[in-house]
Amino acid sequence: MVVQDGFPLELLDQPVTDRMSYFRQYTMAHPILVEAAQALMQTVQEPAGISLVFVFGPTGVGKSTLLRRASQKLTESMLTALQQDQGRIPMTGIEAATPEFRQFDWKDFYLRALAAVQEPFATLWGASRLTTLRLRLALEDALRKRQVQVFYIDEAQNFAKVASARKLSDQTDAIKSLANLTGVQFVLTGTYEVLMLRNLSAQLCRRSVDVHFPRYRTENPEDLRSFRGIIQTFQRHLPLLIEPNLLGQWEFCYERSLGCVGILKDWLSRALIAALESGATTLTLEVLERHAWSLERCMIMLAEAREEEKKLEAQTSRSMLRVALGLETAVAEPSPQPPTPVSPQRRAAISRIPKRYPVGGGQHD
């Protein structure tokens, strides 16, 4: 079957590198992504006192795609202002580097952030020798000068990789202070480990919101319908002469992607590269199996995701809050009653050998 709907057919005459580049750059507006993007954009455009947004979900769910989509939407909404001030940056950000020896490197963070806002100061020779305070002040000034509206920090769970709870609180306090002093909204995205950062103080609770970016789950029939639609869309955009039948293998696709679109996309990209380099005209099940994540790795990722999903579902009930506020009275659990003593006559009746007794007072033949 020759592809009729999906990728531009002229790609079939292009080099392999162009065809691979097309699929790598292709994204789709699937339901969970759209919902998360709407929640994020609503907070960005109407912050109402919110300084920090925590975006979290399982690994490989597509959080980086969410950031790109939000950046594109925000830029489109500010086109007139950007034409008048070409030095303005609506949204930018960095990936937080993994700390060494359980100590987050703030100097490295500030240098990367300065580069993200296109601050020439960050490229000066010897800038890394400056104090952390000097670099922070330079970043504050650059964020104001560039009129940055949103600054994202991807892989924000790396902030949580510190030696003590006190330092963990210091991490979020530093970001919150940056947001307050510059008027920039900070978006911290990452795995479920980001949850450790979000409720460290009452003030942080008041100034932050959560955006959960979950995977597609088999417990929800609508999720499965959406996921099958995602698979079908991807198969139509694989730049191959013959459209592969991924939809016919949807259970296997779900199994090895765990319902995470990012994992699925990366997996299909690896398989596509192998198919194109071998001169294949379509994507076979054999190629898919060869480039899928191993069962062991899938089990590790699934166990982590399910553990955190259960924690989110075990939310504090409303009645617990009302009791704490004095609006309701806690219902005490009934205390266990001691067993009623059994009289000797009753004990004898209980231990009597059971037999049939006539009922109704009549005679039985």
Residue frames as qw, qx, qy, qz and C-alpha x, y, z in Angstrom:
[[0.000, 0.888, 0.460, 0.000, 0.00, 0.00, 0.00],
 [0.417, 0.337, -0.011, 0.844, 1.54, 3.31, -1.05],
 [0.189, -0.479, -0.478, 0.712, 1.22, 6.09, 1.49],
 [0.113, 0.638, 0.495, 0.579, -1.49, 8.59, 0.48],
 [0.332, -0.863, -0.127, -0.360, -2.02, 10.52, 3.72],
 [0.771, -0.536, -0.056, 0.340, 0.64, 11.68, 6.15],
 [0.440, -0.531, 0.277, 0.669, 4.14, 12.76, 5.17],
 [0.416, 0.733, -0.199, -0.501, 4.82, 14.72, 1.94],
 [0.944, 0.207, 0.252, 0.051, 5.27, 12.10, -0.80],
 [0.501, 0.800, -0.275, 0.182, 8.19, 14.02, -2.33],
 [0.448, -0.702, 0.539, -0.124, 10.21, 12.89, 0.69],
 [0.935, 0.031, 0.350, 0.039, 10.47, 9.47, -0.93],
 [0.709, 0.622, -0.013, 0.333, 12.84, 11.03, -3.49],
 [0.110, -0.899, 0.326, -0.270, 14.96, 12.71, -0.80],
 [0.408, 0.397, -0.763, 0.307, 18.12, 11.34, 0.87],
 [0.628, -0.351, -0.682, 0.132, 17.80, 9.09, 3.90],
 [0.309, -0.127, -0.425, 0.841, 19.01, 11.87, 6.21],
 [0.258, -0.141, -0.111, -0.949, 16.17, 14.15, 5.13],
 [0.645, -0.306, -0.569, -0.408, 13.57, 11.45, 5.68],
 [0.587, -0.284, -0.628, 0.425, 14.90, 10.66, 9.13],
 [0.130, -0.005, -0.232, 0.964, 15.03, 14.37, 9.99],
 [0.418, -0.299, -0.351, -0.783, 11.38, 14.77, 8.99],
 [0.696, -0.404, -0.580, -0.130, 10.18, 12.06, 11.38],
 [0.503, -0.168, -0.498, 0.686, 12.39, 13.23, 14.26],
 [0.002, -0.015, 0.107, -0.994, 10.92, 16.71, 13.99],
 [0.426, -0.361, -0.566, -0.606, 7.34, 15.55, 13.54],
 [0.061, 0.083, 0.746, -0.658, 5.04, 16.02, 16.54],
 [0.282, -0.453, -0.685, -0.497, 1.31, 15.57, 16.96],
 [0.305, -0.322, 0.292, -0.847, -1.25, 17.22, 19.20],
 [0.471, -0.227, -0.850, -0.064, -2.46, 14.11, 21.01],
 [0.455, -0.722, -0.390, -0.345, -5.11, 14.48, 23.77],
 [0.690, -0.582, -0.233, 0.363, -2.92, 14.32, 26.89],
 [0.487, 0.018, 0.084, 0.869, -0.37, 16.71, 25.37],
 [0.059, -0.569, -0.339, -0.747, -3.12, 19.17, 24.43],
 [0.565, -0.730, -0.368, -0.115, -4.63, 19.02, 27.92],
 [0.677, -0.427, -0.123, 0.586, -1.27, 19.58, 29.63],
 [0.353, 0.210, 0.203, 0.889, -0.41, 22.40, 27.21],
 [0.227, -0.699, -0.380, -0.561, -3.72, 24.13, 27.89],
 [0.644, -0.695, -0.279, 0.155, -3.18, 23.92, 31.65],
 [0.619, -0.224, 0.024, 0.752, 0.34, 25.30, 31.31],
 [0.202, 0.368, 0.303, 0.855, -0.63, 28.11, 28.93],
 [0.351, -0.781, -0.420, -0.301, -3.56, 29.15, 31.11],
 [0.631, -0.654, -0.148, 0.390, -1.19, 29.68, 34.04],
 [0.531, -0.020, 0.199, 0.824, 1.41, 31.40, 31.85],
 [0.060, 0.479, 0.380, 0.789, -1.08, 33.86, 30.37],
 [0.468, -0.690, -0.113, -0.541, -3.10, 34.38, 33.57],
 [0.462, 0.226, -0.727, 0.455, -0.61, 33.74, 36.39],
 [0.581, -0.664, -0.226, -0.413, -2.78, 35.19, 39.21],
 [0.450, -0.762, 0.400, -0.238, 0.15, 35.32, 41.60],
 [0.975, -0.065, 0.181, 0.116, 1.71, 32.01, 40.50],
 [0.028, -0.842, 0.496, 0.210, 5.51, 32.13, 40.24],
 [0.118, -0.369, 0.911, 0.145, 6.39, 28.45, 39.80],
 [0.858, 0.167, -0.084, -0.478, 4.76, 25.74, 37.70],
 [0.373, -0.363, 0.854, 0.024, 5.70, 22.12, 38.34],
 [0.786, 0.334, -0.268, -0.445, 5.21, 19.86, 35.31],
 [0.284, -0.407, 0.864, -0.090, 5.78, 16.19, 36.08],
 [0.903, 0.204, -0.037, -0.377, 5.13, 12.75, 34.66],
 [0.901, -0.169, 0.351, 0.192, 6.85, 9.45, 33.88],
 [0.255, -0.522, 0.548, 0.602, 10.06, 9.38, 31.89],
 [0.163, 0.013, 0.804, 0.571, 9.51, 9.48, 28.14],
 [0.254, 0.621, 0.693, -0.264, 5.98, 10.87, 28.26],
 [0.380, 0.607, 0.405, 0.568, 6.81, 13.88, 26.07],
 [0.290, -0.824, -0.258, 0.412, 7.54, 16.77, 28.46],
 [0.342, -0.330, 0.334, 0.814, 10.16, 18.26, 26.15],
 [0.103, 0.402, 0.677, 0.607, 7.59, 18.32, 23.35],
 [0.206, -0.816, -0.532, 0.091, 5.22, 20.09, 25.74],
 [0.343, -0.652, 0.009, 0.676, 7.81, 22.81, 26.37],
 [0.239, -0.030, 0.543, 0.805, 8.40, 23.32, 22.64],
 [0.025, -0.603, -0.708, -0.367, 4.66, 23.53, 22.02],
 [0.275, -0.827, -0.377, 0.315, 4.17, 26.06, 24.84],
 [0.344, -0.459, 0.214, 0.790, 7.07, 28.16, 23.58],
 [0.157, 0.222, 0.653, 0.707, 5.62, 28.17, 20.06],
 [0.132, -0.739, -0.644, -0.147, 2.15, 29.14, 21.30],
 [0.330, -0.768, -0.203, 0.510, 3.50, 31.93, 23.50],
 [0.310, -0.252, 0.387, 0.832, 5.64, 33.32, 20.67],
 [0.074, 0.434, 0.699, 0.563, 2.67, 33.28, 18.27],
 [0.213, -0.814, -0.536, 0.058, 0.56, 35.20, 20.80],
 [0.330, -0.784, -0.004, 0.526, 3.25, 37.92, 21.08],
 [0.649, 0.334, 0.385, 0.565, 4.16, 38.41, 17.40],
 [0.125, 0.910, 0.184, 0.349, 3.22, 42.09, 17.34],
 [0.466, -0.866, 0.175, 0.054, 5.27, 42.90, 20.44],
 [0.780, -0.238, 0.391, 0.427, 8.21, 40.86, 19.15],
 [0.547, 0.595, 0.308, 0.501, 8.23, 42.75, 15.85],
 [0.067, -0.956, -0.003, -0.287, 8.52, 46.00, 17.78],
 [0.345, -0.759, 0.539, -0.121, 11.23, 44.68, 20.10],
 [0.845, 0.322, -0.420, -0.075, 13.31, 41.96, 18.42],
 [0.224, 0.448, -0.743, 0.444, 15.52, 41.59, 21.48],
 [0.633, -0.276, 0.369, -0.622, 12.64, 40.30, 23.55],
 [0.293, 0.135, -0.944, -0.066, 12.51, 36.58, 24.43],
 [0.685, -0.343, -0.145, -0.627, 9.04, 35.23, 25.36],
 [0.904, -0.337, 0.200, -0.167, 10.16, 31.83, 26.62],
 [0.537, 0.559, -0.616, 0.142, 13.50, 30.10, 27.00],
 [0.785, -0.528, 0.242, -0.216, 15.19, 27.72, 29.36],
 [0.207, 0.579, -0.787, 0.049, 17.82, 25.11, 30.08],
 [0.879, -0.172, -0.440, -0.073, 18.24, 21.54, 31.24],
 [0.481, -0.768, 0.366, -0.213, 19.42, 21.28, 34.84],
 [0.518, 0.467, -0.711, 0.094, 22.71, 19.38, 34.90],
 [0.868, -0.351, -0.351, 0.010, 23.02, 16.33, 37.14],
 [0.246, -0.874, 0.359, -0.217, 24.97, 17.37, 40.26],
 [0.678, 0.279, -0.624, 0.269, 28.19, 15.68, 41.27],
 [0.355, 0.018, -0.706, 0.612, 28.68, 14.43, 44.82],
 [0.235, -0.680, -0.689, 0.086, 25.11, 15.42, 45.80],
 [0.208, -0.585, -0.127, 0.773, 25.95, 19.11, 45.47],
 [0.465, 0.768, 0.422, 0.126, 24.07, 21.22, 42.94],
 [0.492, -0.095, 0.163, 0.850, 26.37, 23.53, 40.95],
 [0.144, 0.852, 0.395, -0.314, 24.70, 26.95, 40.97],
 [0.097, -0.642, 0.371, 0.664, 27.52, 28.66, 39.07],
 [0.185, 0.022, 0.853, 0.487, 27.03, 26.21, 36.22],
 [0.163, 0.656, 0.733, -0.080, 23.28, 26.80, 36.38],
 [0.047, 0.847, 0.126, -0.514, 23.64, 30.60, 36.15],
 [0.135, -0.451, 0.591, 0.655, 26.11, 30.38, 33.26],
 [0.181, 0.255, 0.886, 0.342, 23.79, 28.09, 31.29],
 [0.106, 0.774, 0.581, -0.228, 20.82, 30.35, 32.05],
 [0.042, -0.740, 0.146, 0.655, 22.75, 33.44, 30.90],
 [0.139, -0.176, 0.765, 0.604, 23.56, 31.71, 27.63],
 [0.171, 0.491, 0.849, 0.090, 19.87, 30.79, 27.20],
 [0.097, 0.884, 0.349, -0.296, 18.85, 34.45, 27.39],
 [0.630, 0.587, 0.141, 0.489, 21.59, 35.29, 24.86],
 [0.314, -0.942, 0.077, 0.094, 23.57, 37.33, 27.35],
 [0.616, 0.648, -0.354, 0.274, 27.06, 38.13, 25.95],
 [0.343, -0.719, 0.495, -0.347, 28.31, 38.26, 29.52],
 [0.913, -0.190, 0.336, -0.132, 28.09, 34.48, 29.65],
 [0.882, 0.411, 0.013, 0.233, 30.60, 34.07, 26.81],
 [0.054, 0.908, -0.363, 0.203, 33.26, 36.34, 28.26],
 [0.695, 0.227, -0.598, 0.328, 36.56, 34.69, 29.06],
 [0.216, 0.142, -0.650, 0.715, 36.85, 34.09, 32.77],
 [0.528, -0.381, -0.116, -0.750, 33.10, 34.44, 33.46],
 [0.830, -0.250, -0.494, -0.064, 33.16, 31.07, 35.21],
 [0.511, 0.055, -0.515, 0.686, 35.66, 32.51, 37.70],
 [0.236, -0.441, 0.067, -0.864, 33.14, 35.07, 38.96],
 [0.182, -0.020, 0.797, -0.576, 31.29, 34.52, 42.21],
 [0.017, 0.435, 0.894, 0.106, 27.92, 32.85, 42.33],
 [0.023, 0.725, 0.429, -0.538, 26.36, 36.09, 43.57],
 [0.031, 0.510, -0.334, -0.792, 27.78, 38.08, 40.65],
 [0.036, -0.048, -0.865, -0.498, 26.45, 35.55, 38.17],
 [0.012, 0.576, 0.801, -0.161, 23.02, 35.55, 39.79],
 [0.042, 0.703, 0.169, -0.690, 22.80, 39.34, 39.66],
 [0.035, 0.321, -0.597, -0.735, 23.81, 39.22, 36.00],
 [0.017, -0.285, -0.922, -0.261, 21.03, 36.69, 35.31],
 [0.034, 0.679, 0.590, -0.436, 18.43, 38.80, 37.10],
 [0.059, 0.620, -0.144, -0.769, 19.43, 41.79, 34.99],
 [0.031, 0.146, -0.785, -0.601, 19.38, 39.78, 31.75],
 [0.046, 0.446, 0.894, 0.002, 15.93, 38.33, 32.45],
 [0.089, 0.751, 0.359, -0.547, 14.54, 41.83, 32.96],
 [0.016, 0.543, -0.395, -0.741, 16.33, 43.29, 29.95],
 [0.063, 0.025, -0.870, -0.489, 15.14, 40.52, 27.64],
 [0.577, -0.023, 0.125, -0.807, 11.61, 40.74, 29.11],
 [0.284, 0.035, -0.952, -0.107, 11.48, 36.98, 29.46],
 [0.651, -0.303, -0.039, -0.695, 7.98, 35.87, 30.40],
 [0.955, -0.225, 0.096, -0.165, 8.67, 32.18, 31.04],
 [0.180, 0.628, -0.755, 0.057, 11.93, 30.43, 31.91],
 [0.956, -0.135, -0.102, -0.238, 11.78, 26.64, 32.01],
 [0.155, -0.588, 0.787, -0.105, 14.13, 24.24, 33.76],
 [0.883, 0.111, -0.358, -0.284, 13.94, 20.77, 32.25],
 [0.748, 0.023, -0.596, 0.291, 15.09, 17.72, 34.25],
 [0.232, -0.702, 0.227, -0.634, 14.32, 19.75, 37.37],
 [0.906, -0.392, -0.147, -0.065, 14.44, 16.60, 39.49],
 [0.708, 0.261, -0.325, 0.570, 18.20, 17.18, 39.55],
 [0.155, -0.652, 0.239, -0.703, 17.54, 19.96, 42.07],
 [0.818, -0.458, 0.038, -0.345, 16.36, 17.25, 44.45],
 [0.915, 0.086, -0.276, 0.280, 19.66, 15.36, 44.28],
 [0.042, 0.719, -0.409, 0.560, 21.21, 17.05, 47.29],
 [0.392, 0.143, -0.824, 0.383, 22.51, 15.76, 50.59],
 [0.062, -0.256, -0.723, 0.639, 19.91, 17.11, 53.04],
 [0.049, 0.735, 0.673, 0.066, 16.31, 18.27, 53.37],
 [0.166, -0.793, -0.109, 0.575, 17.54, 21.76, 54.34],
 [0.183, -0.332, 0.534, 0.755, 19.45, 22.08, 51.07],
 [0.157, 0.416, 0.826, 0.346, 16.42, 20.79, 49.19],
 [0.022, -0.856, -0.463, 0.227, 14.37, 23.68, 50.58],
 [0.226, -0.648, 0.210, 0.696, 17.18, 26.09, 49.68],
 [0.297, 0.072, 0.718, 0.626, 16.97, 24.98, 46.04],
 [0.062, 0.676, 0.679, 0.279, 13.34, 25.92, 45.59],
 [0.216, -0.843, -0.237, 0.432, 13.74, 29.09, 47.66],
 [0.312, -0.396, 0.388, 0.772, 16.47, 30.25, 45.26],
 [0.141, 0.301, 0.726, 0.602, 14.26, 29.69, 42.19],
 [0.107, -0.796, -0.595, 0.020, 11.26, 31.29, 43.88],
 [0.282, -0.722, -0.033, 0.631, 13.38, 34.31, 44.76],
 [0.254, -0.100, 0.561, 0.782, 14.53, 34.62, 41.14],
 [0.026, 0.558, 0.737, 0.380, 10.90, 34.55, 40.01],
 [0.212, -0.835, -0.434, 0.266, 9.84, 37.17, 42.56],
 [0.314, -0.625, 0.131, 0.702, 12.71, 39.59, 41.83],
 [0.151, -0.151, 0.606, 0.766, 12.44, 39.41, 38.04],
 [0.576, 0.345, 0.186, -0.717, 8.71, 38.89, 37.50],
 [0.434, 0.312, -0.751, -0.387, 9.50, 35.84, 35.36],
 [0.885, -0.152, 0.192, -0.397, 7.43, 32.69, 35.69],
 [0.008, 0.485, -0.872, -0.066, 9.58, 29.60, 36.17],
 [0.915, 0.059, -0.109, -0.384, 8.42, 26.20, 34.87],
 [0.227, -0.497, 0.834, -0.070, 10.14, 23.19, 36.42],
 [0.881, 0.185, -0.196, -0.390, 9.63, 20.00, 34.44],
 [0.066, 0.469, -0.875, 0.098, 10.82, 16.50, 35.14],
 [0.482, -0.137, -0.861, -0.089, 9.95, 13.03, 36.34],
 [0.589, -0.662, -0.405, -0.226, 7.85, 12.31, 39.41],
 [0.631, -0.209, -0.350, 0.660, 10.92, 13.13, 41.54],
 [0.056, 0.413, 0.056, 0.907, 9.94, 16.78, 40.99],
 [0.550, -0.642, -0.433, -0.314, 7.13, 16.14, 43.48],
 [0.670, -0.340, -0.379, 0.541, 9.74, 16.36, 46.24],
 [0.306, 0.076, -0.022, 0.949, 10.18, 20.07, 45.47],
 [0.123, -0.505, -0.462, -0.718, 6.64, 21.33, 45.29],
 [0.539, -0.711, -0.309, -0.329, 5.25, 21.35, 48.84],
 [0.617, 0.056, -0.482, 0.619, 8.26, 22.25, 50.97],
 [0.103, -0.190, -0.405, 0.888, 6.62, 25.30, 52.55],
 [0.228, 0.684, 0.617, -0.315, 3.27, 27.03, 52.85],
 [0.126, 0.736, -0.145, -0.649, 4.51, 29.98, 50.80],
 [0.037, -0.264, 0.812, 0.519, 5.66, 27.68, 48.00],
 [0.212, 0.412, 0.886, -0.016, 2.25, 25.98, 48.00],
 [0.199, 0.781, 0.362, -0.468, 0.57, 29.36, 47.56],
 [0.132, 0.752, -0.326, -0.558, 2.86, 30.49, 44.74],
 [0.002, -0.303, 0.871, 0.387, 2.96, 27.30, 42.66],
 [0.819, 0.194, 0.127, -0.525, 0.67, 25.04, 40.65],
 [0.495, -0.198, 0.828, 0.172, 0.97, 21.48, 39.36],
 [0.680, 0.442, -0.263, -0.522, 0.55, 20.21, 35.82],
 [0.663, -0.182, 0.727, 0.000, 0.45, 16.41, 35.69],
 [0.523, 0.517, -0.487, -0.471, 1.48, 14.94, 32.33],
 [0.726, -0.193, 0.635, -0.180, 0.54, 11.26, 32.65],
 [0.028, -0.185, 0.879, 0.439, 0.95, 8.30, 30.34],
 [0.686, -0.019, -0.329, -0.649, -1.93, 6.58, 28.54],
 [0.286, -0.235, 0.855, -0.363, -3.27, 3.83, 30.80],
 [0.257, -0.097, -0.898, -0.343, -5.10, 0.60, 30.01],
 [0.004, 0.389, 0.780, -0.490, -7.58, 1.18, 32.86],
 [0.278, 0.584, 0.168, -0.744, -9.14, 3.97, 30.81],
 [0.638, 0.421, 0.617, 0.188, -10.87, 2.87, 27.58],
 [0.303, 0.947, 0.083, -0.063, -10.66, 6.42, 26.21],
 [0.284, -0.752, 0.528, 0.275, -6.88, 6.35, 26.77],
 [0.597, -0.046, 0.750, 0.280, -6.60, 3.17, 24.73],
 [0.522, 0.731, 0.432, 0.080, -8.66, 4.63, 21.88],
 [0.073, 0.971, -0.174, -0.144, -6.45, 7.71, 21.87],
 [0.440, -0.561, 0.643, 0.280, -3.27, 5.65, 21.95],
 [0.650, 0.273, 0.665, 0.248, -4.37, 3.56, 18.99],
 [0.369, 0.906, 0.207, 0.020, -5.04, 6.82, 17.13],
 [0.198, -0.863, 0.406, 0.225, -1.53, 8.01, 17.99],
 [0.598, -0.199, 0.717, 0.298, -0.02, 4.79, 16.62],
 [0.582, 0.588, 0.535, 0.173, -2.01, 5.12, 13.40],
 [0.165, 0.982, -0.027, -0.083, -0.90, 8.74, 12.97],
 [0.370, -0.678, 0.569, 0.284, 2.75, 7.83, 13.49],
 [0.652, 0.071, 0.699, 0.284, 2.57, 5.01, 10.94],
 [0.480, 0.792, 0.361, 0.114, 1.22, 7.45, 8.35],
 [0.054, 0.978, -0.201, -0.019, 4.12, 9.82, 8.96],
 [0.669, -0.382, 0.538, 0.342, 6.91, 7.27, 8.69],
 [0.405, 0.717, -0.297, -0.483, 8.48, 8.27, 5.32],
 [0.413, -0.167, 0.875, 0.190, 8.48, 4.77, 3.82],
 [0.249, 0.084, -0.659, -0.705, 7.26, 3.58, 0.43],
 [0.531, -0.340, -0.724, -0.280, 4.81, 1.15, 2.05],
 [0.413, -0.571, 0.236, -0.669, 2.89, 2.20, 5.14],
 [0.234, 0.116, -0.927, 0.267, 3.62, -0.25, 7.98],
 [0.593, -0.488, -0.495, -0.406, 0.77, -1.85, 9.89],
 [0.139, 0.242, -0.648, 0.709, 1.64, -0.58, 13.36],
 [0.583, -0.214, 0.132, -0.773, -2.02, -0.41, 14.31],
 [0.883, -0.016, -0.412, -0.226, -2.23, -4.17, 13.86],
 [0.683, 0.017, -0.552, 0.478, 0.55, -4.44, 16.46],
 [0.190, -0.750, 0.048, -0.632, -0.85, -1.82, 18.82],
 [0.817, -0.570, -0.051, -0.073, -0.64, -4.04, 21.91],
 [0.831, -0.013, -0.053, 0.554, 3.06, -4.65, 21.32],
 [0.259, 0.586, -0.010, 0.768, 3.57, -0.92, 20.73],
 [0.491, -0.745, -0.004, -0.451, 1.81, -0.16, 24.01],
 [0.920, -0.338, -0.116, 0.159, 3.70, -2.90, 25.85],
 [0.743, 0.014, -0.036, 0.668, 7.16, -1.58, 24.98],
 [0.141, 0.511, 0.014, 0.848, 6.28, 2.11, 25.28],
 [0.216, -0.315, -0.720, 0.579, 4.22, 1.76, 28.50],
 [0.051, 0.833, 0.550, 0.031, 1.71, 4.21, 27.04],
 [0.262, -0.734, 0.067, 0.622, 4.32, 7.00, 26.83],
 [0.620, 0.771, 0.144, -0.021, 4.31, 8.82, 23.51],
 [0.024, 0.878, -0.470, -0.088, 7.91, 10.02, 23.89],
 [0.530, -0.325, 0.778, 0.087, 9.17, 6.46, 24.35],
 [0.720, 0.455, 0.524, -0.008, 7.12, 5.31, 21.36],
 [0.415, 0.902, -0.077, -0.088, 8.46, 8.12, 19.17],
 [0.160, -0.742, 0.642, 0.105, 12.10, 7.42, 20.07],
 [0.648, -0.060, 0.759, 0.030, 11.58, 3.70, 19.47],
 [0.675, 0.638, 0.370, -0.014, 10.04, 4.27, 16.05],
 [0.199, 0.921, -0.308, -0.132, 12.87, 6.66, 15.17],
 [0.367, -0.514, 0.765, 0.129, 15.47, 3.99, 15.92],
 [0.668, 0.231, 0.707, 0.032, 13.54, 1.41, 13.90],
 [0.518, 0.833, 0.141, -0.135, 13.09, 3.86, 11.00],
 [0.011, -0.820, 0.535, 0.203, 16.81, 4.58, 10.82],
 [0.485, -0.231, 0.835, 0.118, 17.53, 0.85, 10.64],
 [0.644, 0.508, 0.570, -0.056, 14.89, 0.31, 7.93],
 [0.386, 0.906, -0.054, -0.165, 16.06, 3.22, 5.77],
 [0.133, -0.729, 0.645, 0.186, 19.73, 2.33, 6.04],
 [0.510, -0.069, 0.850, 0.111, 18.97, -1.23, 4.96],
 [0.172, 0.120, -0.590, -0.780, 16.94, -0.03, 1.98],
 [0.107, 0.365, 0.913, -0.148, 13.67, -1.51, 3.31],
 [0.120, -0.369, -0.456, -0.801, 10.39, -0.25, 1.88],
 [0.586, -0.612, -0.239, -0.474, 8.43, -0.62, 5.14],
 [0.182, -0.510, 0.670, -0.509, 8.83, -1.29, 8.87],
 [0.698, -0.087, -0.688, -0.180, 8.50, -4.93, 9.82],
 [0.757, -0.616, -0.044, -0.215, 7.68, -6.47, 13.20],
 [0.886, -0.042, -0.149, 0.436, 11.17, -7.98, 13.26],
 [0.356, 0.458, -0.135, 0.803, 12.78, -4.52, 13.07],
 [0.437, -0.685, -0.020, -0.583, 10.41, -3.20, 15.73],
 [0.897, -0.425, -0.119, 0.016, 11.26, -6.04, 18.09],
 [0.774, 0.149, -0.164, 0.593, 14.99, -5.59, 17.54],
 [0.224, 0.407, -0.134, 0.876, 14.89, -1.91, 18.51],
 [0.550, -0.688, -0.273, -0.387, 12.37, -2.08, 21.36],
 [0.218, -0.625, 0.580, -0.476, 13.41, -1.56, 24.96],
 [0.360, 0.076, -0.924, 0.104, 14.12, -4.83, 26.75],
 [0.589, -0.549, -0.544, -0.234, 11.53, -6.38, 29.04],
 [0.595, -0.342, -0.429, 0.588, 13.77, -5.69, 32.04],
 [0.165, 0.023, -0.024, 0.986, 14.03, -1.98, 31.26],
 [0.363, -0.420, -0.440, -0.706, 10.30, -1.73, 30.63],
 [0.633, -0.514, -0.575, 0.065, 9.56, -3.33, 33.99],
 [0.449, -0.238, -0.303, 0.806, 11.87, -0.89, 35.77],
 [0.045, -0.141, -0.157, -0.976, 10.25, 2.15, 34.11],
 [0.496, -0.448, -0.553, -0.497, 6.75, 0.78, 34.69],
 [0.595, -0.436, -0.582, 0.342, 7.38, 0.04, 38.37],
 [0.269, -0.150, -0.190, 0.932, 8.61, 3.58, 38.93],
 [0.227, -0.232, -0.329, -0.887, 5.66, 5.12, 37.10],
 [0.571, -0.456, -0.621, -0.284, 3.05, 3.01, 38.89],
 [0.508, -0.343, -0.532, 0.584, 4.52, 3.70, 42.32],
 [0.091, -0.115, -0.085, 0.985, 4.31, 7.46, 41.77],
 [0.357, -0.297, -0.512, -0.723, 0.86, 7.22, 40.18],
 [0.556, -0.474, -0.680, 0.061, -0.40, 5.49, 43.32],
 [0.346, -0.293, -0.368, 0.812, 1.05, 8.25, 45.49],
 [0.115, -0.061, -0.192, -0.973, -0.79, 10.89, 43.45],
 [0.487, -0.362, -0.629, -0.487, -4.06, 8.96, 43.67],
 [0.548, -0.459, -0.620, 0.323, -3.77, 8.69, 47.46],
 [0.066, 0.510, -0.036, 0.857, -4.63, 12.35, 47.98],
 [0.004, -0.136, -0.651, 0.747, -5.71, 13.83, 51.30],
 [0.036, -0.587, -0.776, -0.228, -9.50, 13.68, 51.48],
 [0.101, -0.588, -0.120, -0.793, -11.65, 16.78, 51.82],
 [0.684, -0.641, -0.294, -0.186, -13.07, 15.52, 55.10],
 [0.746, -0.217, -0.237, 0.583, -9.56, 15.42, 56.60],
 [0.240, 0.304, 0.007, 0.922, -9.12, 19.11, 55.72],
 [0.405, -0.612, -0.259, -0.628, -12.53, 20.02, 57.13],
 [0.783, -0.505, -0.333, 0.143, -11.76, 18.20, 60.37],
 [0.610, -0.040, -0.156, 0.776, -8.42, 20.01, 60.63],
 [0.018, 0.382, 0.104, 0.918, -10.22, 23.34, 60.12],
 [0.114, 0.163, 0.687, -0.699, -12.83, 22.51, 62.74],
 [0.485, 0.089, -0.264, -0.829, -15.68, 22.41, 60.20],
 [0.833, -0.104, -0.449, -0.306, -16.40, 18.77, 60.93],
 [0.588, -0.550, 0.531, -0.266, -16.00, 16.45, 63.87],
 [0.264, 0.374, -0.878, -0.140, -13.86, 13.42, 63.34],
 [0.885, -0.165, -0.137, -0.414, -15.86, 10.21, 63.48],
 [0.306, -0.547, 0.761, -0.169, -14.19, 7.97, 66.02],
 [0.539, 0.139, -0.802, -0.217, -13.68, 4.37, 65.10],
 [0.801, -0.452, -0.048, -0.389, -15.83, 2.14, 67.33],
 [0.137, -0.573, 0.777, -0.221, -13.70, 0.59, 70.04],
 [0.545, 0.030, -0.821, -0.166, -13.64, -3.20, 70.07],
 [0.685, -0.455, 0.139, -0.551, -16.08, -4.68, 72.61],
 [0.180, -0.359, 0.899, -0.172, -14.97, -7.45, 74.94],
 [0.423, -0.084, -0.825, -0.364, -16.51, -10.82, 74.10],
 [0.664, -0.379, 0.076, -0.640, -19.74, -11.67, 75.96],
 [0.215, -0.307, 0.899, -0.229, -19.18, -14.45, 78.52],
 [0.635, -0.027, -0.619, -0.462, -20.85, -17.72, 77.57],
 [0.662, -0.385, 0.406, -0.499, -22.84, -19.49, 80.29],
 [0.262, -0.240, 0.935, 0.025, -22.22, -23.20, 80.97],
 [0.601, 0.408, 0.630, -0.274, -25.76, -24.00, 79.75],
 [0.510, 0.782, -0.093, -0.346, -25.20, -22.09, 76.51],
 [0.030, 0.612, -0.766, -0.196, -21.82, -23.72, 76.00],
 [0.452, 0.004, 0.888, -0.090, -23.45, -27.14, 76.40],
 [0.615, 0.613, 0.381, -0.317, -26.12, -26.22, 73.84],
 [0.343, 0.795, -0.386, -0.318, -23.51, -25.05, 71.36],
 [0.046, -0.475, 0.873, 0.095, -21.45, -28.23, 71.79],
 [0.718, 0.147, 0.594, -0.332, -24.48, -30.53, 71.42],
 [0.307, -0.023, 0.811, 0.498, -24.31, -32.84, 68.45],
 [0.407, 0.258, -0.118, -0.868, -26.54, -31.36, 65.71],
 [0.225, 0.224, 0.942, 0.110, -29.58, -33.35, 64.56],
 [0.195, -0.296, -0.494, -0.794, -32.75, -32.70, 62.58],
 [0.164, 0.261, 0.682, -0.664, -35.82, -31.53, 64.50],
 [0.168, 0.585, 0.756, 0.240, -39.42, -31.67, 63.31],
 [0.014, -0.099, -0.012, 0.995, -40.81, -28.30, 62.21],
 [0.406, -0.179, -0.382, -0.811, -44.35, -26.98, 62.05],
 [0.482, -0.159, 0.598, -0.620, -45.58, -29.32, 64.83],
 [0.849, 0.195, -0.130, -0.474, -46.84, -31.97, 62.40],
 [0.817, -0.207, 0.535, 0.064, -45.98, -35.64, 61.92],
 [0.341, 0.670, -0.544, -0.373, -43.47, -36.68, 59.29],
 [0.981, 0.070, 0.151, -0.100, -43.48, -40.10, 57.64]]
